[in-house]
Amino acid sequence: MKKVFLTSLAALCLFLAEAQLKTPAPSPSQTIKQDFGLGTVELSYSRPGMKGRRVFGDLVPFGKVWRTGANSATILNFSDEVTIGGKTIPAGKYGLLSIPDKNSWTLIISKQLDVTSPAAYKQESDVVRVDVNVMKLEEKVESFTIQFANIKPTSCELHIMWENTAVSLPIGTEVDSKVMKQIDQLMNRDTRPYFNAAMYYMDNGKDLNQALSWFDKAIEQNPGAFWVHHQRANCLAKLGKKAEAKAAAEKSKELAAAAKNDDYVKLNEKLLAELNK
């Protein structure tokens, strides 16, 4: 009886050891979180490898719905509303599906978060469909790759690459009205973001005189802020006030040197050189 018990115990221990065995995933998952506009966009997907196989038109058939990855569904999570294919998409989680073809793909943003096979797909759950052209890559991409690229304040691209094929999905977001609303609200408070508001105006083609006024107020708040003096000099230069811009740049250079900030010393020297042409 004791021998039978010990044999059973050994078998159980072996089973538990095997059950806990961890090996590398054949299609490892990846999650990417990207700051975009005033929010973030997050992507979760699995990354199969070519492993000597022909992918598109074979492993991934043409003309059929694909989960755009392996194993589980591919998910996009937008913290703020975005625009895709000319349609505004509210913040939230969405499935990313695709229908690959030889020369073009149909990319689908879906309300479904569980599509792992064509049979599970419901077209009535589509939020938007976008047809995109296929780009041929000179070098093969072994591991299926999705990434965010060409990231700008109001636009970015979602790149999908595998084998010798790449496609790109443009994504947009509206920023200006939201920032302007924040500026209007914050300028009515005791602590006002003069510098940030001035920078937004200067960088986005708005009223430079208003930006200059806010740079002046920012300097009143912090007279030794060499970075504010430098941006004030840039603003004056854009307004065509060259003499005043030179004086502001010299002041910024002096303050930066006292603060031992070589980067701003060089920035001001560069600006002065341009103003002296």
N, C-alpha and C positions, 0 to 999 in steps of 0.2 A: 504493500500500500504506500509506504513511504517513498519507494522507488518511482512509482507511478506519479505521485505528487510532485517530486523533484523534476521528473521529465516534463510534466505539464507546465511547471513554473519556468523551466528553461525555454520551452517553446513560446510561452507568453512573452518572456523578456526579449526573445529574438524578434517576435512579431512587432512589439512596441518599438524596438530599435529601428526596424525597417520602416515602420510607419512614420518615424520622425526624420527619416533621411531627407536631406534637402539637396537638390541638384540645381544647376543653372537653368533658368527658363529658356526654352527654345525661341520664344518671341518675347523678350523682356519688355516690360511696360515702362513708360516714361511720362512724367508730368512736367509741363513747362508753364510758368506763370510770367506774363509780360505786362509791364506797365504800359498803358496805352490811353492817350487822351487824358481825361481826369480820373480814369479808373484802371482796371486790369482786365486782361483776357487770359484764361487758363485752358490748357489743352491736355487731355489725358488719352493716351493711345498705346497700342502694342506694336513692337518693331520686329517683324519677321525678317529673315535673311534670305538672300537668293539661293545660297547653298547649291550652286551649279544648275539651278532650274531656270527655265524660261518663264518669265513672270507674266507680262501682259499679253493677253491673247491665248494664254495656256493656264498657268496657275491661277491667274485672275482673268476670268473670261471677259471678252468684250461684250458690251451691250447688256450686262446684268448688274443689278445693284450690289455694291460691295461695301462692307463695313468700314473700309478705309483703314485697314490694319489687320491684326490677328486677334484671336481669343475674344475679348470683350468688345463692346461697342466703343467707338471713338467719340469723345465728349468735348464740347466747347462750352466754357462758362464765362459769360460776359457780366462784369460788375456794373456796367452802365450800358445804355442803349447804343447800338451801332447801326451802320447802314451797310447792307450787302445786296448787290444786284439791284440797287435803286430802292430797296425796301428797308424801312426802319424796323429794327428787331429789338424788342424790349430786353432789359437785363434778365439773365437767367441761364439755365443749362439747356443745351441743345445737342442732338446727335449730328455728327458729320458723316454723311454718306456720299457715295460717288457711283457714277456709271461710266467706267472707262471705255474708251474706244480708240481706234488707231490714231486718229488725227485730232480728236477733241474729247473732252470729258464733260459730263454734267455733274456739278457739285451741288449737293442737297443739304440744306440746313433743316433739320427735322425736330419736331416736338418729341419724337420717340428717342428714348435713351437706352433701348434694349435690343436694337437690331444687330444680330450676329449672323443672320443668314437672310438670303433674299425672300424666303417664305414669311419672315416676320415683318417685312416692310409694308407699311400702309401709306400710300401716296397722299391720302387725305390729311396726313399729319405733317406734310411739307410746309415749311414756313416760307422758303424761297428756293428757287433753282437757278443756277448760273451756269451757262455754257462757257467753257474756257478752252483755249487752244493748247495742244500738246507742244512742248519744247523738247527737242532731242538733245541729250547730254553726250558730250564726247567721251567722258569717263563714266564707267558704271558705278552706281551707288549700291553697295552690297546690302546694307541694312536700310529697310524702309524708314524714311525720314520725313517728318513734318516739322516745320519751323516758322517762326515769325521773322520777316525781313523788311528792309526799307521802311523802318519805323519812323514816322514823322508825327508832329503834334495832332494831326487830324486824319491820318491814314497809315495803313500798314498793309502788308501782303502775307498771306498764309501760303507757304511753299510746300508742295507735296512732291517727293522725289523717291524714285526706286528704279533699279535697272538703268536704262538709258532714257527714262521718261521723267519729265517734270511738268507740273501745272501750277498756276498761281491764282489765288483767290483774293481780290482786293477787298479790304475792309475799311470803312470810314467811320468817323465819329464827329459829332457837332460839339465844338468847344467854346467858340467865341461868345455866344449869348449867355452861357453859364458863367464864364469868367467875368463878363461885363456886369452881370447881376451881382456876383460876389463883390466886385469893386464898388458898385453903388451902395451895397449894404455895409461894407467894411469902412467906407469913407465917412460914415455917419457915427462911427464909434470914437472913443477917446484915443485909443491906440490904433493909428491908421497905417496900413502897409504902403506908404508912399513909394518906397523903392521898387517893390514888386509890381505895383500898378504902373509906375513909370516905365519899367522894363517891358511890360506887356504892350503898352501903347507904342513904344519905340520899335519893338520887334515885329509888330503886326500892322504897321502902316497907319496908325491912328494919329490923333492930334499931337504933333511934336511939341507945340507950345504948352499944352497941358502936361505932357511928360516932363518938360523942363521945369515947370512949376512944382511938380511933385518931387523931382530930384532936389530942388532947392529946399523943400520942406524936409526931405530925408536928411540933408546935410545939417539943417537946423537941429534935428533930433540927435545926430551923431557927427559932429564936425570933423572927427578924425578918420572917418570911414573912407579910406583911399579908393576903395572899389566904387563907391557912389560918385566920388569926384571924377573917376575915370569914365563912368557911363554918362555922367553929365557932359563931359568933354565930347563924347561920341554924339550925344544929342545935339549939342551946339554945332558940331561939324555938319550934321545932317541938315541943320537949319541954315547952313551957309555962314554962320558967325565964326569965321576962322580965328580972329584975334582972341575972342573970348574962349574958344575951344582950346587954343594953345595955352592960355593962362590956366584953364581948368586942368589940362593935362600936366602942366608943370607942377601944379599944387598936388595933384594925385601922386606924381612921381616923388615929390619931396616927402609926402606922408608915408608912401610905401617904403622908401629908403629908410625912414626913421623906424618903421615897423619891421625892417629887415625882410621884406617880401620882394624877392628878386623877380618873381613872375610879373607882378604889376609894374615894377620898374621897367621891365622890358616891354610890356604892353604899351606903356606911356611913351617910351622912346620910339616905338614903332609908329604910334599915332602922330607924334610930333614930326617924325620924318615925312609922313604922308601929308601933313598940313603944311610943311615947308616946301613942298614941290611947287 
